């Protein structure tokens, strides 16, 4: 499997991102080939959508935001935006609030202050699933290929692990999850629960090249990944909270702690 990055100019609010990506792939002597996966950092997608907000524009701050800001030592206007973006707040620690957004858990509802002008924040992109499929259609047409995968990626932390890994916020053109249940292991025993997070694995691989600093490489092309290409994926990465190992255990732990207090 081969990975290489595409450098872009600084993406500004409401820039035509897809046109810029296509032009810079061409300018750098690259192309998209049959069977490629293109991974795009969510921040440039969000910026191109105009999802950049100045904290000065946040006029009203709720009492809940003020309370959480004080508890977690955060800017109350920043916390107000987190509350507006999140469907659920699970808790937090100093400078960080864990929120549920679009069926996944993410720090600070995915609202990022890095790589934004002073006083500005970048929200997560809107309509992720619609956007990723529209990019897929446009890029297939532009490069005249049938098998193509598109991922809009971000980074996340793992429980009890330092550092970030990649997550596919949305994907198109291939099966994002490989169901290995029922397949034999080395000792011919059928696997009972194993499902491989293909899209997330690819996003994590791309994280080595996706720039979160000043390199301006928010696009990575993955070649020869051997994924299952399809226009109609059968599985999705999302999981109901009651089926999630962490959510089940954490909820019981928190309930026990509340009882002790």
N, C-alpha and C positions, 0 to 999 in steps of 0.2 A: 504494500500500500504506500502511495506517495502523497505527500502534502506539500503545498506551497502557498504562500500568502500573496495577496494583491494589495499594494499600497494605494490609498486614496488621498485626495486633497482633504483638507478640513471640511467636514460636512456641516453645513449651516442649516438653520431653521428653514423648512419648506423647500430644500433642495430636491431636484429630481434624482433620487438615489439610484434607481435602476439604470437610468441613462449614464450616470457617472460611473457605475460599476462596469457596464459594458464597454464604455470608452477606455477606461483604465486597464481592463483586461487586454484590449486591443493594443493600447500604447505600450504595454509591457511585454508584447510579443507572445501573449498567451491566448488560450481559447478554452471553451468548454467542449469536452469530447463526450462521446457516447459512454454512459456509465459513470459520469462524474457526480460528485456531491459538492454543492457550493454552500459554505457555512458563512452566515452574515451575522455580525454582532448586533444585538438588539438595540444598542445605543444609537447607532447610525440610522437604523430604521425609525426609531422614536424621534430623533432629531429631524429627520426628513419629513415626518408627520407634523412637525411643529409642537412636539410634546415637551418643549423647553419652557419652564416657568420661573419667573423671578419670585423669590420669597416676598419681595415687596408688594407683589400683586395679591397676596393672601390677606384680605382685609379683615375677615372674621375668623376667630379662633374659638372653638367650642370648649366648654368646661372640661370635657373628657380629654381633649388634646392638651390642655394646660396641665391637667393632673398627670398624664403619662409623660409629658415633657419634663416635669419636675422629678418624677420617679426615676426616669432613665437618663437624666441630664442631657436633654436634647433641645433644639430650637423648637418652640411651640408651633411655629408656622410650618416647619418641616413635618412635625407630627400630625398637624391638621391635614396635610396632603396625604400622608400615610393612611389616615382614617378614611379619607374620601376614596382612595384607591382600593382599599382592602375590603374583602367580604367578611373577614374574621381576624381578630387580634388574639394571638395565643399567649403572649407574654413578652418578656424582653430582659435585657440587661443594659448596663451603661452604654449609651450611644447606639443601641440596636433594639429594634422591635421586630419580633417574628410575626409575620402576617400571612394570611391565605389570600391569594390572588389568582383568578383563572384556574382554579383546581390544583394549584401547587403552593408549597410553602416557600417564602422568600423573605430575606432580611429587608426591613424598611419598605415593604411592598414593592421592591424593585426600583425605588426612587433613588437615583444616584447623584451624588454631588461631585464625583471625580470627572474630569474632562468636560466640565461645564464652567462657564464664566463665573467669576466671583458673585455670589448671591443668587445664582441660578441652580436649578435642579432639573434632571431629565427623568420624566416618568416612563413607565413601560409603554411599548407601542400599543396602539388600539387595534382591535380586530385582527389579532395575530393569525388566526387560521385563514381568514379571507386573504390577508396580505401574502402569506407564504404560498398559497395556491396561485394567486395572481402573478407572483414572481416566477413561479414554476412554469406557468403557461407562456409568459413573455420570453423567458430565457430559452425554453424549448424551441419556440418559433424563431428567435434570433439566431440560434446556433444550428437549427435544423436537425435536432436530435430527438430521439424517442425516450431513451432511458436517462433520466436526470433526477437527482434528489436536491432538495433545498431545505436548509435548516436555518432558523433564526435562533441564535444561541445567546446564552448568558452564563454567568458563573454563580456558584452557590457553595455553601459550606456543608459539611457532613457532620452528623453528631459525633462528638468526641474525637474529631480529626482537625488538625491545623490546616489552614490554606483552603483554596477554592478548587473546585472541579467544574467541568462544563455541564450544562443542562440544555436540552433542546426545548425551547419554549413552544416551538411549533415546527412541524416538518411537512414535506409534501413529496410525493413521487416514489416513495418506497415504504416498506413495512418498518415502522419505528420500533416494534417489539417482536422478538423471536420467541415463540412459545415452544419450549423444550419439554413440556410435561408429557410423560408417556414414552419418551425416547430412552433407550437403555444407556446406563453409565458404563464404565470400564468393566464392571462385574455383572453386566446384563440385568441390573435392577432398574426398573422404570423410574425416571425422575418424577417427583410428585409436585414440586412447586416452582421449579426453575423457569424463569422467563428472562431473556436477555434484553437489556435496554439498548437496542442498537443505536437509536438516534442520540441518546445521551452519551453512549460510548464514543460516537463520532464527534460529538460536540466537545467532549473531554480531550480527544486527540487534537482537535483544532485549537484548543486553548493554549497549546504550546506556541502557536503562531499568531493567534488573535491578540492584538495589542490592547492592553488596558493602561498603557503608559503613553509615551509620546511618539511611538513608532508609526502610527497612522496606518496600521494594517488590520482593518476590521473585516476583511474577507479572506477566507481560506478555501482553496479547492482541494478536495480529496479525490484521488484517482485509484482505481482498482480496489475498491473496498468490498466488493463481492456481496453487496446487499441484495435483497429481493425487491426489484423495482415493480411498481404497480401504480395505477391511477386510482385504485380503490383499496386503500389499506384496511385490513380486517381488524386490527387491534389498535388501541390508543394507549399512550403511557399513563393516562390519568387513572387514579384509583380512589375508590370511596374511602373516607376516613376510617370507617369501621373495619375495613379490610387491611388497613396499614399497620404494620408491626409497631412502628414508632408512635403513631397516634394513639393506638390502644394502650401501650405501656405507659406513655407519658400522661395520658388522661387519668389512668388509675393512680399513678404516682402523685399527680397534683391533687386528686381527690383525697388521697391518704394524708398528704401534707396539710391540706385545709382542715381535715378532721383533727389532726394533732395540734393545730394552732387554736 
